[in-house]
Structures are given as structure tokens and as C-alpha cells.
Amino acid sequence: MKKTIKLAVVAALALSTTSAFATNGSALIGLGAKSRAMGGTSIGVTHGAESGLSNPALITSVEGTEVSFGGTFFMPDVKNTNNIGGGDSTETSAADLSVIPEVSIATKITDNFYVGVGMFGTAGMGVDYRDTDAVQAGGTQFNMVTNLQLMQFGVPLAYTISGFSVAVTPLLQYGSLDINYVGDDGAGNAVQNGAGVAQDLQFGYNLGLSYEISDFTLGVVYKSQIDMDYKDQLVNAMSGFGVPYTNTELSTPAEIGVGVSYVYGSSTIALDYKQIKWSDAKGYEDFKWEDQNVYALGYEYEAKTWALRAGYNYAKSPISEQKLGSLGALPSGADMAGLLNTFNLLGFPGIVESHYTLGGSYALSEQTSVDLAYTYAPEVTNTYKNFVGQDITTKHSQQGVSFQLNYDF
């Protein structure tokens, strides 16, 4: 067991150096291949050890010890057109492939007490326009590069009695943020804005409840806000446009959710609702991100040695257009609302809304099985007014392939 945990830690840390794009804003729709195949449902339906960072109360479904590890190959396609001089310049972000780690362990200590370990890449976002011209055909992407990576390490602790389970997951979150771009010093000279990668470690917690009655499972989860300090990343980014910004934190927002699942024969249907509190999270609130109501629907058909899964996930984009003039003008005369529109659509375009998912499992033996999942988010196009009152347009679609190996003993 100790050897397995050490290998899991090494694998997770090795993979965590890559960046992750995301789906519900900057948060992944699901953690683990089973959840992602079922539209991200995980609050009221158990996925074994995989549930440790989703709803820790559900690890009580593990019969002995379960180890799962794998990852997601995430493939966003982002295009931006930013008009600042009467012309159009459409460029494609080079940040089109990320690897997101997923490692979890859960074990039954007694008939009532369960413990686990979870290490997941949980959220992120990023674009890379370094290969584009700083100014081209009257438009610009400023050679912008953004890269947010979040990874959580948690230890779920669950207690169950008479079908009711309660759990807490103390967790440590690692985060890194990099924002840099080529600006203008006001005299037509190019200036590099950015201070390199900033990193932080902070603690948080998840709380989970579940109750099984007949063929129904009900679940409730709360995830705490985690305030991450990335030194002067946001300060430097805004100062390049003459904004006297002082906040250094970009928080992981709090979440609260409920879920239910129903088993009938070989089939399971699951429904989740959660709210992501972007409007209260430091940094995101300044960039006018709105709370997201996330709806997820999942289905599973399970046979003796295999299972099929499908799902759908929807959340309205947390980013909305800020009306020009509503937030005042910058010292340079540029519009502040338009600047937020520019940063949101160019650097942090978490605008996809619908996600369609498929997947399944196959048992290689009585102890070993593999999970696969495919997620697809169709293209969304948003056009706002930028800081000079011209159009900025972003098109964003996503695909993801998840793989997971499970071992029970």
C-alpha cells in the first residue's frame, strides 16, 4: 500500500507541471473518468475512490481498498479577433493540448469508517499567442500568454451508519499563474509586461453528505473558497494599461451542490446541481465574473464485465460583456469596461457552456478495470467591445479524452 501511494504521488507531481484548460469557467466539469463520462455528475452518485474530492461521503461504497490513477488529455481550440485599428486579425491560440492528472485511493478501515487520498488537477485556463504578430492588420493579441494551473491533494475522511454518510476532506491546493503580453509605452515602443510564474500553496476543505434509501442516493457537498496569492501577476497585467490595481489574489471559488441518483436494474441515472461562486472570489469579482449554476445529467448501464456511460453538462458562461462607460475611463483615455472585456475574452476565455460526454469501463480481471471518457464542448462565439470601443471576438470549443486504471483488493 505504501509503495502504491508513493507511485501515485510521483505520477501526480510529474503531470502537474502541465497546464489545464477548463470547462465550467475555469473548473473541470468532473474529476475522474467515470464522472466525466457521466456529464460531471458526482454529488449524488458514487464513483468509488474517485469521489474523494467530489463528494467524500461517497467513498463509503468501497468494499476494501481501491486505487485509481490516470489522466485527461484536454484539447481546447481558441481563436481570437481583436480590432484596435480598423482591421481584423484572427489568430489561434497555441495552447491546444494539456495533460491533467487524476490519482485517488480509498480504503475501508472499519464497517463505519473510511479514509482516502486524492490528487487531481482540478482547474485551469490558458492561451498562447506568442507565435502571432503583436500588431497585424489593425488588430492585436498582444502576444498574450496566460497559464493558470490548480492541483489539489486531499485526504477524505468518511463515517457511515444506517445508510447515512458524512465526510470531510482537508486539502492542500497548489496553484501557479503566469500572465505576460507585449504592450505599448505610449510612444509606439513595444514593452514586455509580466513577472514570470507565481506560485502558492493554500489549505481548504470539502464537506460531503450522502443518504441511501432504497434505490436512491442523495448527496450534498460544500467546497470552501481558497484564496491564492500570486504576488504581482494581476497587478502587473493591469498596470500595463495604466490601471492602479493592488489585489494580488485569485481565489478558487466556493461551491455548493446537491445531487441524486436512482438505480433501476442495470441502469443508473444521476442528476447534479451546483453553484460556483465566482462573484465572491477575489480577482474574479474584479473582472466581473458571475456565479454559475451548473446542471449535469448522467446515465450508466452496467453489465458483469463492462459498463457504458453518457451525460450532458450545462452552465451559462460566467463572463458577460461590460457596457462601455459603465466603469469609467483609464488615464490613457481607454475604457475600463472595455479593458475587462479584452482581458476576459483574450486571456481568460472560459465561455463554453454545453458539454456532451461518453465513456465506459471494462474489467480486465476481478481486481482490475479500465475507464475511458470523451467530452465535447461545441464552439461558442462571443463578441464584445474592447478598450478602444472596437469589436473583440473569441471562438472556443473543447475536446477531452480521459483514461483511468482501477485496482481493487
N, C-alpha and C positions, 0 to 999 in steps of 0.2 A: 504493500500500500504506500509506504514512504517513497519507494522508487517511482511509483506511478505519479505521485504528487510532484516530485522533483522534475520529472519529464514534462508534466503539464505546465509547470511554471516556466521552464526553459522555452517551450514552444510558444507560449503566450507572449513572453517578453521579446522573443525574436520577431514575431509577427507584428507586434505593436509598434514597430518603427515605421510601418507603412501608414498612409493616410486613409481616411474613410469619408466617403460622401454619405449622404443620409437621405431619409425619406419624409417622415413627419417633421417638417422643418429641418433640424439637424439631428434628429433622433431616429435610430433604426426602427422599422415597424415591428421587428421581433428579434429576440435573442435566441439563436439556435435554429437548426434546420427544420425541426418539427413545427415550431411556432411560425417561422417564415413561410412554410408551405401552407399553413392554415390562416393566411392573411394577417399574421401577427398576433392571433389570439393566444393568450397565455394567463389570463387573470382567473378564469373560471374553469379551465381545462388543464389537466396535468400533463407535463412532458418529462416527468421523472427528474433526473439531476439537472436537466436543462432549465427547470423552473426556479432555480436558486436565486437569480437576480430579477425574475419577472414577478412571481408571487411565491415567496419562500415557503408559505404554508403548504404548497402542493408537492414538496419533496417527500411528504409522508406517504406517497404512493409507491416509493421504492421498497422492494421486498427484502433486499440485502444490502449490497453495495453496487452502485452504478457509476461508471466512468464514461464520459463523453468528451470527445475533442474533435475539432475540425475548423472550418473557416468559411468565409464568404468571399467570392471574387465579385467585386462590385464594379459595374461599368456604366458610369454616367456619361451622357452626351449633352454638352452645354455649348450653346452658340450665343454670341452677343453682338449686337449692333448698337453703337453709341455715336450719335450725331452731335458733334460740337462745333462744326464749321460749315454746315450747309450740305454735307455729303454723307454717304453711308460707308461704313467699314465693318463688315461682318467677319468675325473670327471665331474659331473653335478652340475651346479650352483643351490643353494637352493633358489635363488631369482626368484621364478616362479609364483608369484601372487602379483599384485599391484592393488590398487583402486585409480582411477583418478576422481576428482570431476568436475562437469560441472553445472554452475548456470548462468542464463542470464535473464535480464529484458529489455524490450524496450517499450517505450510509445510515442504516438503521442501528441505533445504539441499544435501545430497548423497545418494547412494544409501544411506548408513548413518545420517545424522544429520538429526534433525527438531527443530523448535522451534515453540512456540506461545504464545498469550496467552489466558488465560481469566478472565472476570469474571462471577461468579454470585452471586445471593442464595442462600445455602446452608442457612440455618436461621432459625428464629424462633418466637415464640409471643406470644399476647396476648389479653386480654379487655378489654371496656369496659362497665362497669356505671354510668357516670356519670349516665345518664338514669333510674336507678332510685332509689327512696326508700332512704335509709340504713337505716331500720328500718321494716319493714312486715309486719303480720300475724304477728308473733312471729318473723320471720326477717330476715336481712340479707345483702346482698352488699357492704356497706361502701363503696358507690360505687367499687369497686376498678377500677383501670386498670393493666394490665401491658402492656409492649411491649418485646420483645427482637428486635433485628434483627442479622443477621450477613451480611456480604458478603465474599467472598474474591477477591483479584486474584492470579493465579499465572502463572508462565512455565514451562510444561513443556519439558523437555529430554530427548530420547529418542535412543537409539542402538540400531540393529538389525543383526543379522548371522545369516544362515542360519536365519531363522525365529524367532530368539530376540531379544527386545527388553527393554531395561532403561531406566528413566527416573526422573527426579526432578523435582518441581515445588516450587521455593521459592515461598512465598506470603506475602502480607500480608493480614491479616484486620482488617476494620473491624467494630466492634460498638457497639451502643447499647442501653441498658437504662433503663427507666422503671418504677418501682413506686410507686403512690400510692393511698391509700384514706382514708376517714373513720373514725377510731377514737373512743374514749371516754376521757376523762381520769380516769375512776373516780368522778366526781361527776355523771355524766349529761350532761356537756357534749361536744359534737362537737369533735374535733381532727383537722386535716388532717395526715396523715403522708405524707412524700415530699419529695425534694430536687431535683426536676427531672431531666432526662435526663442520664445519664452516658455518656461515650463513651471508646473506647480503640482503639488500633492495636497489633497484635502480629504477630510473624512465626511461621510454621510451615512444615511441608513435607509433601509426599506422596511416597511411593516406589511404583513400579509395575514389575511384571514380566509378560511375556507370552511364550507359545511356541506357534507354529503348527505342527501336524503333520497332514498330510493334510487332512481337512475339520474338524478340531478346533482350537479355540483355548483355551488355558489361561491364566488370569490370576491374579495375586496383587497385593494392594495394602495399604499401611500408611499411615495418616494420623496425624500427630503430635497430641498434646494441645496446645491453645493456651490459655494462662492469660490471661484477660481481666480487667482491674481496672476495676470500675465504681464506684470510690470508696465512698460510704456507702449505696448502694442497698439492699443486703441488711441492712446494719446498722440503717438507719432503719426498714425494714419490720418487722424482728423487735423492735426497741426499743419500737414502739407497743404490743406485748403484754408488755412487761416482760422481754424476753429479752436478757441481756448478750452479744450476738453481736458478734464482731470481724472476721470474714472479709469482705473486700471483693471477692473474685474469684469469677467464674462462668465456669468453663473450658469450652471446646469440647472434648468428649471425644475420646480416641484411638479409631481404628477399625482393625480388621484384617479382611481379607476374601479369599475365593477365588471364582473363577468359571470356568465352562466354557461353550462354545457349540459347536454342531455344525451344519454346513451340509449339507443334502441337497436337491439340485435347486434349486428356487427358494425353499426354506424354510430358516429358521434357528431353532433353539431354544436358549435360553440359561438358565442356572441360576446364581444367585449365593447365597453365604452370607457374612455379615459379622457381627462382634460390635462393638457400640458400648459403650465402657467408661464408662458413666455413674457407676458406683460409685467410680471413681478420680478423677473430675473435681471440682475444687474448687467448692464451692457445692452442686452436685447431690448429692455424697456426704453433705453435712449434711442435705439434705432427703430422704435415704434412697432416691434413685433407684437402680434396679437395672440391671445390664448387660442389653442387649437382643441376642438372637440373631435376626437378620433373614434371612428366606428370600424369594427373589424368583425368579419364573419368567416368561420372556418368549418370545413367538413372533413371527416376521416372515415374511410372504410377499412376495417382491419380483418384480415384473414389469418390463418395459422402462422404462415411464414412471411407474409408481406402486408403492406398497407398502402393505400392511396390517399392523398390529401389535396385539397383545393381551398382557395379562400379569396377574399376581397377586403381591401382596406381603403378607407377614405378619410381624409381630413383636409378641410379648406386651408389653403396656404396661409401661414401666419404673417406674410408680407403683403401689405396693401400700399397703394400709391398715396403719398403725402401731397396734398394740394399745394401748388406753388404759392408762396406768400404767406402760408399759414404759420411758418416757424421763423420768419424774418430773413434778413439778408446777411451775408457774410461781409467782412471788411473789404473783400475784393469786389463786392457787388454781386457775387453769385448768390443763388437762392439756397437757403439751408434745407428746406424740404426737398428740393431737387438733388442736393448732395446726398441725403439719406436714400433717396430713390436710386441714385447711382451706385452707392456702396452696396445696397441690398441686392440689386439686380446684377451688378458686375462681379462683386466679390463674394456674396453670400446668397446665391440664388436657390434657397430652399423652397421652391414654388410648386413642385409636383404634388398631385392631390390623390389620384386614384392609383391603386396597385392591384394587379391580378397575380395570383400565386398558384403554383402546382408543385407537387412533390410526392414522395413516398419513402417506404422503408423495405428492406429485405433482410431476413435473418440468415446469416451465414452459418450459424450453429445455434445451440441452445443458449449460449452466452454472448454471442457476438452478432451485431447487426449494423447496417449502414443506413443513413438517411440522406436524401437528396431533396433540394428545393430550388425552384426557379421563380424569380419575381420579375414582374414587368410593370413599369410605370409609363403610360403613354405620354407623349410630348405635350407640355403646357407652354403657352406663349404669353408673356406679359409685356406690355408696352407702357412705360411711364414717362414723365418729363424729368430730364436731368437738370444739373445745376445751372445750365445756361438756357433752360427753357426749351430744349430740343428733345426729340424722342430718343429713349434708350429702350432696346428690346432684348429680352433674353428668351431663348427656347431651351427647354430642359426635359430630357427623358432619361430613364434608367432601366438597366437590367442587372440581375444578380443571380449567381449560382452558388448554392451552399452545399457543403459536404460535411458529414459527421459520422464518426465511428463510435459505436457504443459497446461497452463490455460490462456484463452483469456477473456478479459472483457472490 
